[in-house]
Amino acid sequence: MLKQHRRALAWLVALACIAGAIIALFDIDTPLRPLLISLFLLVVPGAAVVGLLRDRDPLAALSVGAAASLVLNVLLAEAMLLFNAWSPRAGVATVAVLGGFMYVLRVLYRGKSMQTEQGAKAR
């Protein structure tokens, strides 16, 4: 039962993050705009990093994910200000691309470890 609630919450947060990205990229005016865009910018990088840190203590992985999310957003904002290229759309797009890249790394990493585990079982 708890697993179903956790999965439903994960889907709800994912849909909210997707909505935040769409709202930012297409400049949609809605009262939920600040909440959904902030949720996207804080959750996507953190979730991607936590996904790469499987087999770790859950609290430590969440702490590292939150820190990585904040660091990524601050470095991105600093770089955009440094190069005089401030653009909220570009920032959201960059976070989305980096999150997607880390997701691909996670899938490749899990596939590699799954093959290793299957090879070990066959012996």
N, C-alpha and C positions, 0 to 999 in steps of 0.2 A: 504494500500500500504506500509506504514512504517513497519507494522508488518511482511510483507513478506520479506522485506529487512533485518530486524532484524533476522528473522529465517534463511535466507540464510547466513548471516554473522556468525551466531552461528554454522551452519553446516560446514562452511568453516574453522572456527577456530577449531572445533572438529576434522575434518579430518586432519588438519595440526598437531594437537597435537598427534593424532594416528600415523601419519607418523613419527613424532619426536621420539615417543617411539619405534617404529619398527626400525628406523635407529639406535638408541642407543643400543637396545637389540641385534640386529644382526650385529652390527659393520659395517654398510654400509657406504662406503666412497662417499660422495656427497658434492658439494659446498654449499648446503642448510643445511647441518648437524648442524652447530652452531646455526643458526636461528631457525630451527624446534625443536631441543632439548631444547633450552632456552625457546621457546614458551611453550613447554610441561611442563617444570619444573615451570614456572611462572603461567600458566593459570589453570592447573588441580587442585592444592590445593585451589587456590583462588576461582575458580568456585564452588568447592565442599562446601566451607565455605559459600559463598554467597547463595547457594541453601538452606543451613540450616537456613539462616537468612531471610526468606521470611516475609512479613508483616512489614518490616522495611523501613526506609528511604533509597532510592536507593543509594544515595551518601555515606551514612554511611556504607551500606552493601558492596559497592565496596571498600571503604577504609579499612574496616576490612578484606575483602577477600585478598586484596593486601598485607596487613601487615601479615596476617596468612600465605600466600604463601611464603613470604620472611623468616619468622620465621621458618617455617617447613624446608625449604631448608637449612638454616644456621644450625639449630640443627642437621639435618641429616648429613651434611658435618662435623660438629664438632664431632659427635659420631663416624663416620667412621675414622676420623683422630685420635681420642682418642684411639680407639681400634685397630689402625694400620690395618684397613680393607678397605682401599680406593678402591672403585670400582664404576666407572660410571654406569655400567650395574646394579649393586645392588641398587644404588641410584635411578635410573629411575624406577626400579621394585618396590622399596619401596614407591616411590611417587605414582605410579600407584595403588598399593594395598591400600594405605591410602585414595587416592581419590575415589576408588571403595567402600571402607568401608563407607566413608562419604556419597556417593551416596545412598547406601543401607539404611543408617540412614534417609536420606531425604525421600526416598520412604516410609519407615515405618512410619515416622512422618506425612507425608501427608495423608497416608491411615488412620491413627488414627484420624486426624483432620477431614477428610471427613466423617468418620463414626459418629463422634460427631455432625457435622453439620447436617447430615441426621437424626440423632436421635432427634435433637432439632426441626427440621422442622416437624417431625411426631407428636410432642406433640401438 
